[in-house]
Amino acid sequence: MLKSAAMTPQRVLNRIGRMNYFHDDRHAERTNEIRWLVEEFVEIPVKNLPLALEGFTIVQLTDMHLRPYTQVEHIQRAVEKTNALKPDLVVLTGDYVWHDGEDILDLVPVLAGLNARYGVFAVMGNHDIKTDPVLIEETFAKHGIPVLRNDGLDLQHNGGVFHLAGIDDGWLGKPDIKATLDKLRGDKPVVLLAHEPDMIDWYANDERISLQLSGHTHGGQVQLKPGKPFIRPYLGRKYVQGLYRVNESWVYTSRGIGSTGLPIRRNCSPEITHVTLVSGDYYAQAA
């Protein structure tokens, strides 16, 4: 006898995701942090940063995983909080959906409300490629948000220039760092968007990369103790959350906005990352 379709795992997850718990306004009262939104502020010293770029701000949003646990309202709150920070640039570092690529049709119109002086740029994550990468890229393009896949461009601010680049997903995509930095000329600082943080080890000898911004890990999503993640995913086992120095580069791994697997976060709240670029040499400061 065939089991009822209502008993399939995805139907169960969808039913859980429709519970009031995931879309009422009592999230701040709960110990389950799944609907919290914490703003993390970090200053990152960049060698050879032009004076005109001192204090340039980037807000990173990542791993939204729309539905079933992450609802549109949660993303809307993240957009409103991001806009209140008045960033110079917003970057989106992948995994916009979880199981259903068509969820991107509801997500991107909300993300199109992001405001930044120099725009919004995105890269793909493993879940995006696994579901429907063509639809996801097309939907972003329709709403004026470029998706960088092994590509980059110069951004100018007050006469200063840095290079923003985005590499394809390291798990299911076709990442190519040579193609990604092909348009780079001179010794401009490079901000690289890469969904999986551990990818930095593949090209850590490239001293042109000033900063890599990544997600993917959810910070483990559940930490038995603060800083002790329960799960470390493939390509997210080494640089799990926060700021790391890797050779001449910085890597920052965000805990992300959404949740997958179990509908719980513990000691690992969803994160909006606010990065400020400042001039400086890490090694000179350490000395």
HELIX and SHEET records of a PDB file:
HELIX    1   1 ALA A    5  MET A    7  5                                   3    
HELIX    2   2 PRO A    9  GLY A   17  1                                   9    
HELIX    3   3 ASN A   20  PHE A   22  5                                   3    
HELIX    4   4 HIS A   27  GLU A   29  5                                   3    
HELIX    5   5 GLU A   33  ARG A   35  5                                   3    
HELIX    6   6 LEU A   51  LEU A   53  5                                   3    
HELIX    7   7 VAL A   72  ALA A   84  1                                  13    
HELIX    8   8 GLY A  101  ASP A  103  5                                   3    
HELIX    9   9 ILE A  104  LEU A  111  1                                   8    
HELIX   10  10 ASN A  126  THR A  131  1                                   6    
HELIX   11  11 PRO A  133  LYS A  142  1                                  10    
HELIX   12  12 ILE A  177  THR A  180  1                                   4    
HELIX   13  13 PRO A  197  TRP A  202  5                                   6    
HELIX   14  14 HIS A  218  GLY A  220  5                                   3    
HELIX   15  15 TYR A  282  ALA A  286  1                                   5    
SHEET    1   A 5 VAL A  38  VAL A  46  0                                        
SHEET    2   A 5 GLU A 271  SER A 279  1                                        
SHEET    3   A 5 THR A  57  LEU A  61 -1                                        
SHEET    4   A 5 LEU A  89  LEU A  92  1                                        
SHEET    5   A 5 VAL A 120  ALA A 122  1                                        
SHEET    1   B 6 ASP A 151  HIS A 157  0                                        
SHEET    2   B 6 GLY A 160  GLY A 166 -1                                        
SHEET    3   B 6 VAL A 190  LEU A 193  1                                        
SHEET    4   B 6 ILE A 209  SER A 214  1                                        
SHEET    5   B 6 SER A 249  THR A 253  1                                        
SHEET    6   B 6 GLY A 242  VAL A 246 -1                                        
SHEET    1   C 2 GLN A 223  LYS A 225  0                                        
SHEET    2   C 2 LYS A 228  PRO A 229 -1                                        
END                                                                             
